[in-house]
Amino acid sequence: MWTWGDERVDWAGINDAARYISDYLVKYGRINVRDYKEKYGTVRIYCSLGWSQFHSITHPRHCYARYPKWLWSLDCRVGSKVIQPLNRIVIRYHAWLYRRAYKNAIQKWPHLKCEILHAADFHELLKGLDDDCPYQST
């Protein structure tokens, strides 16, 4: 979307918006945010909605096991089966929270609205927020 070094772009604002959305998702929803960054002048948040096991709740930013081997093994075998039925409720809450995080970021950085929305993972959850952006969401 933008070329690095373009002085018309608020690069710090894009990074701040990415950090804000990531922290919001982890803090209020324990959503697994694997990474966040600025890329080509857009906010990138790499996350997944729902939980796969208890480790997803206790360590939402970690891709690798933070449990001792015996507990990790137990969590993979038993925790995943216990958590899956909860996802019907949790995913709805995560979807609501995802939209709210992006909406809050747009309110904090209104001049970066299109940069915030352009590279979102779940565009279907953000319908209506990008109506006045000059391009279609991908």
C-alpha positions in Angstrom: 0.0 0.0 0.0 2.8 2.4 0.9 6.5 2.5 0.1 8.8 2.5 3.1 10.2 6.0 3.8 7.2 7.8 2.3 6.9 10.9 4.5 3.2 11.3 4.0 2.6 8.2 6.2 2.4 8.1 10.0 4.6 5.0 10.5 4.7 5.4 14.3 0.9 5.5 14.3 0.6 2.4 12.3 3.0 0.5 14.7 1.1 1.9 17.7 -2.3 0.8 16.2 -0.9 -2.7 15.6 0.4 -2.9 19.2 -2.9 -1.5 20.6 -5.1 -4.0 18.7 -2.8 -6.9 19.7 -2.7 -6.0 23.4 -6.5 -5.4 23.4 -7.2 -8.9 22.0 -4.9 -10.6 24.4 -5.9 -8.7 27.5 -9.7 -8.9 27.1 -10.2 -12.1 25.1 -7.0 -14.2 25.6 -7.0 -14.4 21.8 -3.9 -16.1 20.4 -2.0 -13.3 18.7 1.0 -14.9 17.1 2.5 -11.7 15.7 1.7 -8.0 14.9 3.5 -5.6 12.8 3.5 -2.9 10.2 3.9 -4.3 6.6 3.7 -2.1 3.5 2.1 0.6 5.5 -0.7 -1.5 6.9 -1.5 -3.0 10.2 -1.0 -6.8 10.4 -2.4 -8.8 13.2 -1.9 -12.6 12.9 -4.4 -14.2 15.2 -6.9 -17.0 15.5 -10.3 -17.0 17.2 -11.2 -19.6 19.7 -9.0 -21.8 21.8 -7.4 -25.2 21.1 -6.4 -26.2 24.6 -5.8 -24.7 28.0 -2.3 -23.5 26.9 -4.2 -21.1 24.4 -5.8 -19.4 27.4 -2.9 -19.3 29.8 -0.2 -18.3 27.2 -2.0 -16.6 24.3 1.1 -15.1 22.7 3.1 -18.3 22.7 3.3 -20.7 19.8 5.4 -23.2 21.7 4.7 -25.1 24.9 5.3 -23.2 28.1 4.2 -26.1 30.2 6.4 -28.9 31.6 6.4 -31.9 29.2 3.9 -34.0 31.3 1.4 -31.1 31.6 1.7 -30.3 27.9 1.0 -33.9 27.1 -2.0 -33.9 29.3 -3.3 -30.6 27.9 -2.9 -32.0 24.3 -4.8 -35.2 25.1 -7.5 -34.0 27.6 -7.5 -30.2 27.6 -8.2 -30.0 23.9 -11.3 -32.1 24.3 -12.6 -30.1 27.3 -12.0 -26.7 25.5 -13.6 -27.5 22.2 -17.3 -27.4 23.3 -16.7 -24.0 24.8 -15.6 -22.6 21.5 -19.2 -22.2 20.3 -19.5 -19.4 22.9 -15.9 -18.2 22.9 -15.7 -17.7 19.1 -18.7 -15.4 19.2 -17.2 -13.4 22.0 -13.8 -13.3 20.2 -15.5 -12.1 16.9 -17.3 -9.3 18.8 -14.1 -8.3 20.6 -12.1 -8.4 17.3 -14.5 -5.9 15.7 -14.4 -3.8 18.9 -10.6 -3.7 19.0 -10.4 -2.5 15.4 -13.2 0.0 15.9 -11.4 1.4 19.0 -8.1 1.7 17.0 -9.9 3.6 14.2 -11.3 6.0 16.8 -7.8 6.6 18.2 -6.1 6.9 14.8 -8.9 8.1 12.4 -6.3 9.3 9.9 -5.1 5.7 9.6 -8.5 4.0 9.1 -7.7 2.4 5.8 -4.2 1.4 6.8 -5.7 -0.3 9.9 -8.4 -2.2 8.0 -6.7 -3.1 4.8 -4.8 -6.2 5.9 -7.2 -7.5 8.6 -7.4 -11.3 8.9 -11.2 -11.4 9.3 -12.7 -8.8 7.0 -16.2 -10.4 7.3 -16.2 -9.2 11.0 -15.3 -5.7 10.0 -18.1 -5.1 7.4 -19.3 -1.5 7.4 -16.1 -0.1 9.1 -14.3 0.4 5.7 -17.1 2.0 3.7 -15.2 5.2 3.0 -11.8 3.7 2.2 -10.7 4.4 -1.4 -10.0 0.7 -2.2 -11.7 -2.6 -1.5 -10.5 -4.8 1.4 -8.6 -7.8 0.3 
